[in-house]
Amino acid sequence: MNNPIKKVLIRPAGALQILSYKEAQQLCDQTAEGLNEVLKRCSLAVLNTGAKGDSGTALLNAHPEFQIQVHTKGRGLQIEIDNAPEHAFVNGEMIVGLQEHLSAVIRDLIYAQNDIIENSEFDLETPFGITNAVFHIARNAEIMQPDIDPNIVVCWGGHSISLDEYKYTKQIGYQLGLRKLDICTGCGPGAMKGPMKGAVLGHGKQRYTTPRFIGLTEPGIIAAEAPNAIVNELTIFPDIEKRLEAFMRIGHGIVVFPGGAGTLEEILYLLSILLHPQNNNIPFPVVLTAPESGRAYFEAVLDFIEQALGKEAIQKLTVLINQPEDVADFLKDGIEHVTAYRNATSDAYYFNWNLHIPFDLQQPFFPSHQSVAELKLHRDQPSHELAGQLRRVFSAIVAGNVKSEGIAQIEQHGPFQITGDPIIMQHIDQLLKRFVEQRRMKLGTDQYEPCYNIVSP
């Protein structure tokens, strides 16, 4: 049984020791304009690392008395936590890695609010302004290292996967580690933890002494994908779009494991960029991989992508089933091409400035019944634009499945109504039915209740 720790006081190290009174007040402010509610949700998720579940609402309901306050004292910042989960402590002391993650939460919430969102020097109404904001958030978190050759592999996949698939992600991570490649993921469990865990062994065998395990998240999804214990560089971006852009700007190659609607959202986001004509000549290795037991997931995904976006989209993706060494070699070789291209174009190793990300993809999408109904799901548009619209469909489904705001909307107004081209609707419906059959839609549900209706005009 988990008995909450009634009260604990923590003094963060580093720059957070000298937080201003205003910043401390913002973190304690429980009004709609304040940061206490988002601080509470993110902190509770961090302190529940390793716990089962993928619903922010359920997590808050399970810890109704959890509170966190931030105070500026004479000797610096003091964090006061009431009714914290017991498993975040050993012999009464909070686990060091969780303290680091908690400090990252405070650092990023304050920086994004005061130095980005409320700073007139950042024009978040322009493409460059948003990319500039992503750059500054990443730089403030110190996740960009200028003296390291490209070696960051982004790993995407489900936070709730089978044991067989999880073991496979560790095999891939092991092979990447043997090649001295660093790992960047959404920082959660499942396909985000496995590659990191495998890479620990691979790095160890190579006596690689500076391994990097980068975790990128955002407040709306952190409860579903709480940072795993291996992450040693955590950054929280203000929204899912800036998080996705950060993956593309910071990573040098991507490996995708089986997942659910959220993983397909990431794949469609990726395709909306790779299919854009301005990115045709930019090398960016992408591989979809799984053990034999996960083949059906990618068969369903690839069938949908081909039907909706055409063969050109399929050609942007390399599929390797049950081939860990080949996957690692593919990424290693691909990253060498990335390095050569960055040298030829004088682009930074640590941030992909040359990649064109359309402004529409950078705009935060807030799933609501109105915004979902207004999606342009028709074939009379370029394939990269359709991919961006389809990505929002699956963003809405993720919100309705696991995000607090999305769940509340579904409870109040019923399922999202997804409508568009009849053929596209048919393929979306078939794909989602296959996801449900494969039990990939929501953790811990024997009978999945859809948060959507597919409507053909």
Beta strands, then each sheet from edge to edge (+ up, - down):
strand 1: 5-10
strand 2: 67-73
strand 3: 76-84
strand 4: 89-90
strand 5: 93-94
strand 6: 152-156
strand 7: 182-185
strand 8: 213-217
strand 9: 233-236
strand 10: 253-256
strand 11: 286-290
strand 12: 318-321
strand 13: 416-419
strand 14: 452-455
sheet 1: 1+ 3- 2+
sheet 2: 4+ 5-
sheet 3: 9+ 8+ 7+ 6+ 10+ 11+ 12+
sheet 4: 13+ 14+
end
